[in-house]
Amino acid sequence: MTYPAVRMRRLRRTAALRSMIQGVNLRTSDLVFPIFVDENLTDPLQIDSMPGISRLPVSGVVDEAKSVVKQGVKGVLLFGLPKAKDEIGSGAYATSGGVQKAIASLKKEFSDELVVITDVCLCEYTSTGHCGVVKKGNVMNDPTLDLLQKVAISHAQAGADVVAPSGMMDGQVKAIREGLDDAGYTDTAIMAYSAKYSSGFYGPFREAAECAPQFGDRRSYQMGFGNSHEALREIELDVNEGADIIMVKPALSYLDIISAARSQFNLPIAAYNVSGEYSMVKAAAGNGWMDEKAATLEILTAIKRAGADLIITYFAKDAAKWLKQT
């Protein structure tokens, strides 16, 4: 049947009808809010390139998490900034580190009410700004695996529910899974940054986390943005190594990768709505060029429509508030 018997506008006539037949619904429980834990601070410090987002002292993390939980968001992702950096990023696995202290505080306050996820990488902690050990100008894969294993174990000891290796080192999921299991943390889940692209959308994050490479770039270990089949191979390897959740990062420019992953894998898929994606909406909205609420909810719904189960986003608190209003 065709027009005039079929009229697609019939089911768009009222808000109630549109809501009733909407195929994809964004929920607050789909969202994860990133938090920057800075060991050097006693008060929050606004991140200039990310309006509304601050680096927090360890003592401020619980209050921030309370505001997250109040909006119905179920998870946070912790990143750390240490007091000192060195060539091997030893601050990343210090038992007295800021992230480790923040994890313990969050689990004491919220128990199982909040899912605490931790970034497992070295870039914020190394003097080179790279995600692994550097020798003669090269980022070394296998020596880095031992360090990532230590980081993950230290987070699990502090009480993390999920560890999220983001360094794009080959074999990192296997190394971390074996390390966690050997240490008795068999219930600690792994969210693998499986398809992490070398992207121009990371700029504001690198300011926030003070982790820009001191030389070169990360293209020797992060993926090139022209590749899609490689992403599926990366994901498959992480699944075979023991990943519990897989991730595509960034999200907005890689909806096709999220969709392809969804069609091929049955694991939960996370997508990271990264700092540059956040900041460009904030900048446009701040200049009156865009409706921030409308654009944000459209973007996040598109990411879910592509196939993501979880969305890591700096908009999480605002989006949760707006969802309650709709």
BELDARA-V633888 format. One record per pair of residues at least 6 apart in sequence whose C-alpha atoms are under 7 Angstrom apart, sorted by the first residue. I is the first residue (numbers start at 0). GAP is how many residues later the second one is. D is the distance in whole Angstrom. If there is no record, write none. Layout:
I,GAP,D
I,GAP,D
//
This chain:
10,6,6
10,7,6
11,6,5
23,281,6
25,275,6
27,44,6
27,45,5
27,292,5
28,43,7
28,44,5
28,45,6
29,279,6
29,280,5
29,281,6
30,42,6
30,279,6
30,280,5
30,281,6
30,282,7
30,285,6
31,41,7
31,42,7
31,43,5
31,44,5
31,45,7
31,279,6
31,280,5
31,281,6
31,284,6
32,42,6
32,43,5
32,44,6
32,279,6
32,280,6
32,281,6
32,283,5
33,42,6
33,43,4
33,44,6
33,278,7
33,279,7
33,280,6
34,41,7
34,42,6
34,43,5
34,44,6
35,19,5
35,20,6
35,42,6
35,43,5
35,44,6
36,18,6
36,19,5
36,20,6
36,21,6
36,41,7
36,42,6
36,43,5
36,44,6
36,61,6
36,62,6
37,17,6
37,18,6
37,19,5
37,20,7
37,42,6
37,43,5
37,44,6
37,60,7
38,18,6
38,19,7
38,42,6
38,43,5
38,44,6
38,59,5
39,43,6
40,15,7
40,16,5
41,15,5
42,13,7
42,14,6
43,10,6
43,11,6
43,12,5
43,13,6
44,9,5
44,10,5
44,11,7
45,7,6
45,8,4
45,9,6
46,6,6
46,7,5
46,8,7
46,161,6
48,155,6
48,230,7
49,154,7
49,229,6
50,231,7
57,40,6
57,44,6
60,41,7
61,43,7
61,44,6
67,249,6
70,246,6
70,249,6
70,250,6
71,248,7
72,247,7
73,40,5
73,41,6
74,39,6
74,40,4
74,41,6
75,39,6
75,40,5
75,41,6
76,39,6
76,40,5
76,41,5
76,42,7
77,21,7
77,39,6
77,40,5
77,41,6
78,20,7
78,39,7
78,40,6
79,18,7
79,19,6
79,44,7
80,43,6
80,44,7
80,128,6
81,9,6
81,43,6
84,6,7
84,40,5
84,41,5
84,42,5
85,39,7
85,40,5
85,41,5
86,39,5
86,40,5
86,41,7
86,46,7
87,38,6
87,45,6
88,33,6
88,36,4
88,37,4
90,6,6
90,34,6
91,30,6
91,33,6
91,59,6
92,57,6
92,58,4
92,61,6
94,59,6
99,55,6
99,58,6
102,55,6
102,56,6
102,57,6
103,54,5
103,55,6
106,52,7
114,46,6
115,44,5
115,45,5
115,46,6
116,43,6
116,44,6
116,45,5
116,46,6
116,47,7
117,42,7
117,44,6
117,45,5
117,46,6
118,44,6
118,45,5
118,46,6
118,47,7
119,28,7
119,31,6
119,32,6
119,43,6
119,44,5
119,45,4
119,46,6
120,10,6
120,27,7
120,44,6
120,45,6
120,46,5
121,9,5
121,10,6
122,6,5
122,7,5
122,8,4
122,88,6
123,85,6
123,86,6
123,87,5
127,85,6
127,86,5
128,82,5
128,83,5
128,84,4
128,85,6
129,83,5
130,36,5
131,7,6
131,8,6
131,9,7
131,12,5
132,6,6
132,7,5
132,10,7
132,11,6
133,6,6
140,28,6
140,29,7
144,27,6
144,30,6
147,28,7
148,26,6
148,27,5
148,30,6
151,11,6
151,24,7
152,26,7
152,27,6
155,29,7
155,32,7
160,27,6
160,28,6
161,26,6
161,27,5
161,28,6
161,29,7
162,26,6
162,27,5
162,28,6
163,26,6
163,27,5
163,28,5
163,29,7
164,27,6
164,28,6
165,26,7
165,27,5
167,53,6
167,54,6
168,52,7
172,19,7
172,65,6
172,68,6
172,69,7
172,70,6
173,67,5
173,68,6
176,65,7
179,6,6
188,55,6
189,53,5
189,54,5
189,55,6
190,52,6
190,53,6
190,54,4
190,55,6
190,56,7
191,46,7
191,51,6
191,53,6
191,54,5
191,55,6
192,53,6
192,54,5
192,55,7
193,40,6
193,41,5
193,44,6
193,52,6
193,53,5
193,54,6
194,36,5
194,39,6
194,40,6
194,52,6
194,53,5
194,54,6
195,26,6
195,27,6
195,52,6
195,53,5
195,54,7
196,25,5
196,26,4
196,27,6
196,28,6
196,52,6
196,53,7
197,20,7
197,21,6
197,24,5
197,25,5
197,26,6
197,27,7
200,73,7
200,74,7
200,75,4
200,76,6
201,72,7
201,73,6
201,74,6
202,73,6
203,71,6
203,72,6
204,70,6
205,6,5
227,29,7
231,29,7
234,11,7
243,23,7
244,22,6
244,23,5
244,24,6
244,25,7
245,21,7
245,22,7
245,23,5
245,24,6
246,22,6
246,23,4
246,24,5
247,10,6
247,22,6
247,23,5
247,24,7
248,22,6
248,23,5
249,21,7
249,22,5
249,23,6
249,24,6
250,20,5
250,21,5
250,22,5
250,52,7
251,21,7
251,51,7
254,48,6
254,51,6
257,48,6
257,49,6
257,50,7
258,47,5
258,48,5
261,45,5
267,41,6
268,39,5
268,40,5
268,41,6
269,38,6
269,39,6
269,40,4
269,41,6
270,37,6
270,39,6
270,40,5
270,41,6
271,39,6
271,40,5
271,41,6
272,38,7
272,39,6
272,40,5
273,39,7
277,36,7
280,11,7
281,10,7
283,6,6
284,6,6
284,7,5
296,22,7
//
